[in-house]
Every structure is written in C-alpha cells, then in structure tokens.
Amino acid sequence: MRLQNRVALVTGGGSGIGEAIAKAFAREGASVTVTGRRKDALDHVVAAIERTGGRASSAPGSVTIEADVRRAVEATVRAFGRIDVLINNAGNLFHAGPLHETSDQVWDETMDLFLKGVFRFTRAVIPQMIKQGGGSIINISTVAGIKAIPGFPAHAYAAAKAGVNMLTKTVAIQYARQGIRCNAICPAGVDTPGVAALTADPTMRAGFDAMHPIGRMGTPDEIAHAAVYFVAQPALRGKEVMDMQCVRCNGLMVVDQFADLADDSGQLMFAGWRCLVCGNISDPVIMANRHSPPRPQKPARKRAVAA
C-alpha cells in the first residue's frame, strides 16, 4: 500500500472526484476524513471505505464557513493524530453566461466557494503540517483557469480557478522550506454527478466528448489516480521535486514527462500538458505508452574558449 500511515482530508468528499479520491487513498492505506455539506453522502462514503477495511471519518460542513473549516481540521487531527494530505476539491455547479449579465451575488458566491474555500482550508492545515515537519496540498482546479475556452462563458468560475492556480504556486514557494508541497490538478470535463443533467442528452454528451483529445470525458477515478501519484511516488516526497506544478488535464491527463503514469501494462493512463511555475506550457502530447521513445535532446550550446 503506497499511502500506509498517511492521513488525508478531502473537501467535497461526498461524491464525484472527492469521493473517488477518498476511496483511492483508503485503498492505498491512508486514513481519510471527508467533509462536505451533505452528511448522508459523507456517511455513505465512510461506510464504503470501512466495508473494505479502510479507516475513515466524516466532518460535515461548508468550505464557505470558517468555523466548519476549523472543525474539520480539528476533527481529523483528533481522529487520526495528524494531516499529511489536504485535497481541496469542494465545488458545485457554477454560473455560466455573459459577463454583463453576471450579478455581484453570483460573482461573490463563486469566489467564496471556489477560491476562498481553498484559501480557508489551506490556511487551516498549514500550522499542523509545519508542526509535523511537512505535508502535501493538492488543489483540484480546471483547464479553464489556465486558458479561456470558446463557448464556455463561466467568467467567475474561470477567474476563481485561475486564482487557485496562482495560490498553488505561492504556497509551494513560500512553504517549501517547511516541507509543504502544493500542486494543482486541472481537469477538463469529468463525468461526475454534478454534470449528469448536462450530459443526459445524447447530442450534448457527444459534444462534450468530442472536445477532448481522447474522444471522451474523464472519470473521477482517473483524477484520483493522479492525486495518489502526487502523494505516493518516492521520488516526489522530497520538497525539491514536483512543487508548484499545475498539471493540466484534458479528459485523460497528465504530462508527457511523467511516463510512469501509465499502468504496468504500458497502456495510456493520461495525456495532456504541463504548466510550470515559470508559465511555460508545452504543446499537447498524448502518450501511446510508457515505453514511448524519449524526445530528442537539444544539442548543448557550445561555449567560446579563450585563445
């Protein structure tokens, strides 16, 4: 088990991506606290984890309420003694429409949920992580926070997620010396209960699938696989590697450099792009398998030698 003796706190853990991450972490040996607004959904996830021998607890509450945030952090430490991983995933359906028809209320509520909620939980867990000597924070963002998408007029949502991406980078830089790593996973379309109403129509679903390079939307389990990868890889446990990454995901995700994201049979697990802290973004790459030949290296620049 790759996450044995780790403790994770997952926001929005009652369904969709959050549920998949919580279950994936538990399968890998982590103890998990799920938090969200719907206690019945959280209890269902906890029960499912416990039926398979895992350890889990729930902490109902909203990322928009500071007292709920503090209670979730305190409950996790009380139950499991520490917090090694924070997954900032909470979110629900967002407003899409012309900017000039977007009200202040819609804008403020979107920022409060998708950006300030990440800020609140990150702020709350950092003291505990510093006390422990480190930790890992993973923010579930979106490609819409990196690049404007034609036909997707979710202005407030995109702006909030762009803020999450920058917050990911500032946290990674400012807390690296304390052993805290911070990364973002930026999916495109993911087939979750939250989008079920939008994709119920076959024509609409076909349009969503066609937007993705692999011909379909991603699944919550695929996002969970990436989250486990960030936390579990031995080479990534040091604070010198994989900080400040915004991993851009288009259906099935991640980055061409990380061929190990393929499974043991060499089958494609992810395809996508990398967004580095410097802002450089590579061209789209879809890996055929983990054994794909490496990219040719640029020739070394010759240095002038004094006569």
Buried (B, 14 or more C-beta within 10 A) or exposed (E): EBBEEBBBBBBBBBBBBBBBBBBBBBBBBBBBBBBBBEEEBBBBBBEBBEEEEBBBBBBBBBBBBBEBBBBBBEBBBEBBEBBBBBBBBBBEEBBBEEEEEBEEEBBEBBBBBBBBBBBBBBBBBBEBBBEBEBBBBBBBBBBBBBEEBEEBBBBBBBBBBBBBBBBBBEBBEEBBEBBBBBBBBBBBBBBBEBBEEEBEEEEEBEEBBEBBBBEBBBBBBBBBBBBBBBBBBEEBBEBEEBBBBBBBBBBBBBBBEBBEBBEEEBEBBBBBBBBEBEEEBBEEBBBEEBEBEEEEEEEEEEEEEEE
